Amino acid sequence: MGIRRKSRELALQSLYQAEMNGGEIMAQLALLCDNFHSVKEAVPYATTLLTGIQNNYSDIDKIISQYAKNWRPNRMSVIDRNLLRIGVFEVFFAEDVPSSVAINEAIEVAKRFSTDDSASFINGILDAVSDGEKKRHV
């Protein structure tokens, strides 16, 4: 498993913890790093993801709402919603991550942390987001 995958998992855990505890996202990352074994090389990209998500939170949730037909983000599972936030951030805002990589990574992390149906759910939404992003640049 690569460092960026570990970074995405660490970001997911931080987002999850922030939602469940009501804490600040970056404080949750620090708490995770202080109390659990985490790969130090994964922290910088996890920080990039979390900072980017935090800075674009409302835009990211609007994008998710736009492409998740009949699914409001607050009705999704916490894990799926936060995986989508990571995926949308990478598709729309991370210029060094190809959309196909962002989607594949979100699917693989979903297989590890979420339900059996989550991978296809996340794939469908992120595919639509990616197609929308491509059309936006044409």
N, C-alpha and C positions, 0 to 999 in steps of 0.2 A: 504494500500500500504506500502510495507516494505522500510526500509532505503536504501537498495541497489538499489531498483527500483528508488527511488528519486535521488540516486547518479548517476545512468545511465542517467536519464533525465537531471540532471545538467551538466553532461559531454557532452551530446548531444547538449545542449544549448550553452555550451562554444565552442565546435567545430564548430557549425553553425556560431556563432558570429565571431569567428576567421576567418573563410572562407569569410564571408560577409564583414567584416571590414578590413581584412588583418592584424589583430593584432596577438600577441603572445597568444597561447592557455591558459597558466596559468594566464596571465593578464586578459583575458576574464572571467575566473572563478572568479577572485577577483572582477572584475567589477560587475558581476552578483550578487555576495554575498553582495557587498556594496550597491547596488541599488534596490534589490528585496528581498522579504522575501524568505529565503531558510532555510531548516532544517539544523541546524548546524551539526547534526549527519551524514548528507549525504556528507558533504564536504571531509572528509578523503578518502572515497572510490572513490569519483569523482576525487580527486587529484591523487590517485593511477592509475585510468583508464587513465586520461589525460597524466600523466607522462609516463606511459607505451606505450601509443599510440605515443606520441611525440618521445620517444626513439627508437621506432620500426616502424616509419611511412612508410619508403620505403618498408620494408619487408611486412608490413600489406597490403599496396596497391598492391604489387606484388601477394600476396596470393589472394586478391579479384579479380585481373585481371585473375589469373589462373583459378579460379572457376566460375567466372561470364561469361559464354560463350556468346560471341557476345555483351558483355557490357563492355566498358571501364569505369573505375571509373569516369572520367571527364564528361561522358555523362549521368551519373545517377543524380537523384535529390540530392541536398545537404544533405537533411535529410537522405535519404536512404544510401548514401555513408558513412555518419558519423555513422549511426547505424551499418552498416557493419563493420566499423573500430572498434567500441566498441565490437561487437560480435566476430570478428576475434581475437582481443586482448585477450578476455576472453577464447576463445577456445584454442588458441595456447600458450599463455603466462601466464595466471592466473591459477595456479595449484590448487587453492582452489575453483574453479568454475567448476562444471560438464558441459560438452558441452550441454547437454539437457537443463540445466538451462540458459546458455548463449543464446541459440537459442530462448527459450520461452520468455525470458526477452526482447530480441530484437524485437520479434514479437509483444509483448504487448505494448512496447513503440512506435512501428510503428503504431499500431492501434490508438494511442492517438495523434501522431504528424505528421503522413504522410497520404498518400492517401489510398483509399480502396484496391488498388492492391498491395500496398507496403508490407503488411504482408506476402503474399504468395511469392513475389519476394525475400524478405529477408530470408524467411524460406528455399526456394530452394537453395540459395547460401550458407547459413550457414550450411545446411544439408550436402552439398557437401564438404564444408571445414572440417566439423567434421569427415566425412567419410575418407577424405584424411589424416587428423591428426591421426586417429586410424590406418590406414595402415602404416603411417610413423613409428609408434612405434611397429609394429609387426615384 
